[in-house]
Amino acid sequence: MVSTRPRKQRPNSVRKRACSSILQAYGNDFDVETFLRRVPWRPHRVRCNWWEGPGFARCNGFNLIVTRISRDRPKAIVAAVHRWVVANRRHIERLRADPNVTTLTLDVAINFPDLTPDPQFESSMIRFPPAFQALLSRLHVMLVTSVYRRPDVRRRP
């Protein structure tokens, strides 16, 4: 049986720096526990019969931390995520083949020093190689990039 209790959380500042990409899989009738018994993955969060507010259907799913690299290293994040997807392709295909999985997303998070244009902007961009994008497309995995302001940089006035 997969535990649905949240894991012990690290301090917020450490947790934000450590997690750079997450695979999210959800669906109304998705049998999370049965699927997770057949794969070596240990999800960060499992949600069963979960919903948010009126108008949302009840949902089952999980969040799996794929990489734990500083968000300030976008090239390293992309390379590590690409290696992980290639190594876990068989499991992702099995997940996608489940008719009850309606959402399969790979969320890659990076830090930007500042969200206003500056000379450092170009070096902060994250680029996904075409081969990686094609692989995610074949696997029907939606790619999302979450951009965060670095906690040590103040906003410009």
Contacts in CASP RR format, 6 or more apart in sequence:
PFRMAT RR
TARGET T0000
AUTHOR 0000-0000-0000
METHOD contacts of the structure
MODEL  1
MVSTRPRKQRPNSVRKRACSSILQAYGNDFDVETFLRRVPWRPHRVRCNW
WEGPGFARCNGFNLIVTRISRDRPKAIVAAVHRWVVANRRHIERLRADPN
VTTLTLDVAINFPDLTPDPQFESSMIRFPPAFQALLSRLHVMLVTSVYRR
PDVRRRP
1 33 0 8 1.000
2 32 0 8 1.000
2 33 0 8 1.000
2 36 0 8 1.000
2 37 0 8 1.000
2 43 0 8 1.000
2 46 0 8 1.000
3 46 0 8 1.000
4 46 0 8 1.000
4 47 0 8 1.000
4 48 0 8 1.000
6 45 0 8 1.000
7 44 0 8 1.000
9 15 0 8 1.000
10 18 0 8 1.000
13 151 0 8 1.000
16 71 0 8 1.000
16 148 0 8 1.000
16 151 0 8 1.000
17 70 0 8 1.000
17 71 0 8 1.000
18 68 0 8 1.000
19 44 0 8 1.000
19 65 0 8 1.000
19 67 0 8 1.000
19 68 0 8 1.000
19 109 0 8 1.000
20 67 0 8 1.000
20 68 0 8 1.000
20 69 0 8 1.000
20 70 0 8 1.000
20 71 0 8 1.000
20 77 0 8 1.000
20 80 0 8 1.000
20 108 0 8 1.000
20 109 0 8 1.000
20 110 0 8 1.000
21 65 0 8 1.000
21 66 0 8 1.000
21 67 0 8 1.000
21 77 0 8 1.000
21 80 0 8 1.000
21 81 0 8 1.000
21 106 0 8 1.000
21 107 0 8 1.000
21 108 0 8 1.000
21 109 0 8 1.000
22 44 0 8 1.000
22 63 0 8 1.000
22 64 0 8 1.000
22 65 0 8 1.000
22 66 0 8 1.000
22 106 0 8 1.000
22 107 0 8 1.000
22 109 0 8 1.000
23 63 0 8 1.000
23 64 0 8 1.000
23 66 0 8 1.000
23 92 0 8 1.000
23 104 0 8 1.000
23 105 0 8 1.000
23 106 0 8 1.000
23 107 0 8 1.000
23 141 0 8 1.000
24 61 0 8 1.000
24 62 0 8 1.000
24 63 0 8 1.000
24 64 0 8 1.000
24 103 0 8 1.000
24 104 0 8 1.000
24 105 0 8 1.000
24 106 0 8 1.000
24 107 0 8 1.000
25 61 0 8 1.000
25 62 0 8 1.000
25 64 0 8 1.000
25 95 0 8 1.000
25 101 0 8 1.000
25 103 0 8 1.000
25 104 0 8 1.000
25 105 0 8 1.000
26 47 0 8 1.000
26 59 0 8 1.000
26 60 0 8 1.000
26 61 0 8 1.000
26 101 0 8 1.000
26 102 0 8 1.000
26 103 0 8 1.000
27 59 0 8 1.000
27 60 0 8 1.000
27 61 0 8 1.000
27 100 0 8 1.000
27 101 0 8 1.000
27 102 0 8 1.000
27 103 0 8 1.000
28 57 0 8 1.000
28 58 0 8 1.000
28 59 0 8 1.000
28 60 0 8 1.000
28 100 0 8 1.000
28 102 0 8 1.000
29 60 0 8 1.000
29 100 0 8 1.000
30 59 0 8 1.000
30 60 0 8 1.000
30 61 0 8 1.000
30 98 0 8 1.000
30 100 0 8 1.000
30 101 0 8 1.000
30 102 0 8 1.000
31 60 0 8 1.000
31 100 0 8 1.000
32 46 0 8 1.000
32 47 0 8 1.000
32 48 0 8 1.000
32 60 0 8 1.000
32 61 0 8 1.000
32 62 0 8 1.000
33 48 0 8 1.000
35 94 0 8 1.000
35 95 0 8 1.000
35 98 0 8 1.000
36 43 0 8 1.000
36 46 0 8 1.000
36 62 0 8 1.000
38 94 0 8 1.000
39 91 0 8 1.000
39 94 0 8 1.000
39 95 0 8 1.000
40 91 0 8 1.000
41 64 0 8 1.000
41 88 0 8 1.000
41 91 0 8 1.000
42 64 0 8 1.000
43 62 0 8 1.000
43 63 0 8 1.000
43 64 0 8 1.000
44 62 0 8 1.000
44 63 0 8 1.000
44 64 0 8 1.000
44 65 0 8 1.000
45 62 0 8 1.000
45 63 0 8 1.000
46 61 0 8 1.000
46 62 0 8 1.000
47 59 0 8 1.000
47 60 0 8 1.000
47 61 0 8 1.000
47 62 0 8 1.000
48 60 0 8 1.000
48 61 0 8 1.000
49 58 0 8 1.000
49 59 0 8 1.000
49 60 0 8 1.000
50 58 0 8 1.000
50 59 0 8 1.000
50 60 0 8 1.000
50 61 0 8 1.000
51 57 0 8 1.000
51 58 0 8 1.000
51 59 0 8 1.000
66 80 0 8 1.000
66 81 0 8 1.000
66 84 0 8 1.000
66 106 0 8 1.000
67 77 0 8 1.000
67 80 0 8 1.000
67 81 0 8 1.000
67 84 0 8 1.000
69 76 0 8 1.000
69 77 0 8 1.000
69 80 0 8 1.000
70 76 0 8 1.000
70 111 0 8 1.000
71 77 0 8 1.000
71 109 0 8 1.000
71 110 0 8 1.000
71 111 0 8 1.000
71 148 0 8 1.000
71 150 0 8 1.000
72 110 0 8 1.000
72 111 0 8 1.000
72 150 0 8 1.000
74 110 0 8 1.000
74 124 0 8 1.000
74 125 0 8 1.000
74 126 0 8 1.000
74 127 0 8 1.000
75 127 0 8 1.000
77 108 0 8 1.000
77 110 0 8 1.000
77 126 0 8 1.000
78 108 0 8 1.000
78 126 0 8 1.000
78 127 0 8 1.000
78 128 0 8 1.000
78 129 0 8 1.000
78 132 0 8 1.000
81 106 0 8 1.000
81 108 0 8 1.000
81 132 0 8 1.000
82 129 0 8 1.000
82 132 0 8 1.000
82 135 0 8 1.000
85 92 0 8 1.000
85 106 0 8 1.000
85 132 0 8 1.000
85 135 0 8 1.000
85 136 0 8 1.000
85 139 0 8 1.000
85 141 0 8 1.000
86 135 0 8 1.000
89 135 0 8 1.000
89 139 0 8 1.000
92 104 0 8 1.000
92 139 0 8 1.000
92 141 0 8 1.000
93 139 0 8 1.000
95 101 0 8 1.000
95 104 0 8 1.000
96 104 0 8 1.000
96 139 0 8 1.000
96 140 0 8 1.000
96 141 0 8 1.000
103 142 0 8 1.000
104 139 0 8 1.000
104 140 0 8 1.000
104 141 0 8 1.000
104 142 0 8 1.000
105 141 0 8 1.000
105 142 0 8 1.000
105 143 0 8 1.000
105 144 0 8 1.000
106 136 0 8 1.000
106 141 0 8 1.000
106 142 0 8 1.000
106 143 0 8 1.000
106 144 0 8 1.000
107 144 0 8 1.000
107 145 0 8 1.000
107 146 0 8 1.000
108 126 0 8 1.000
108 143 0 8 1.000
108 144 0 8 1.000
108 145 0 8 1.000
108 146 0 8 1.000
109 145 0 8 1.000
109 146 0 8 1.000
109 147 0 8 1.000
109 148 0 8 1.000
110 124 0 8 1.000
110 126 0 8 1.000
110 145 0 8 1.000
110 146 0 8 1.000
110 147 0 8 1.000
110 148 0 8 1.000
111 124 0 8 1.000
111 147 0 8 1.000
111 148 0 8 1.000
111 149 0 8 1.000
111 150 0 8 1.000
112 121 0 8 1.000
112 124 0 8 1.000
112 147 0 8 1.000
112 148 0 8 1.000
112 149 0 8 1.000
112 150 0 8 1.000
113 120 0 8 1.000
113 124 0 8 1.000
113 150 0 8 1.000
113 153 0 8 1.000
114 120 0 8 1.000
114 149 0 8 1.000
114 153 0 8 1.000
114 155 0 8 1.000
114 156 0 8 1.000
115 147 0 8 1.000
115 149 0 8 1.000
116 156 0 8 1.000
126 145 0 8 1.000
128 143 0 8 1.000
133 143 0 8 1.000
136 142 0 8 1.000
136 143 0 8 1.000
149 155 0 8 1.000
END
